[in-house]
Amino acid sequence: MSDSEQAPKKSLNPLSYVGSTLAAAFGVQSSKNRERDFQDGKAIHFIATGIIATVLFVGGMYLLVKLILDNAR
């Protein structure tokens, strides 16, 4: 099969990137989804999603601790 006859590469939707990133963060990513991510996904999208998820997690923890400490006084 020549290059022009190959099927076009599928692209993942944004929800797939978020779901895969969260599943990988918790260590519950299925091998089927991992293979799909490596075949159809772009590394930069997973990196950006991971950075955004980390910033949101740290910010959420900061706000939660601040709320708890402010109410403890």
Secondary structure, 3 states (H helix, E strand, C coil): CCHHHCCCCCCCCHHHHHHHHHHHHHCCCCHHHHHHHHHHCCHHHHHHHHHHHHHHHHHHHHHHHHHHHHHHC
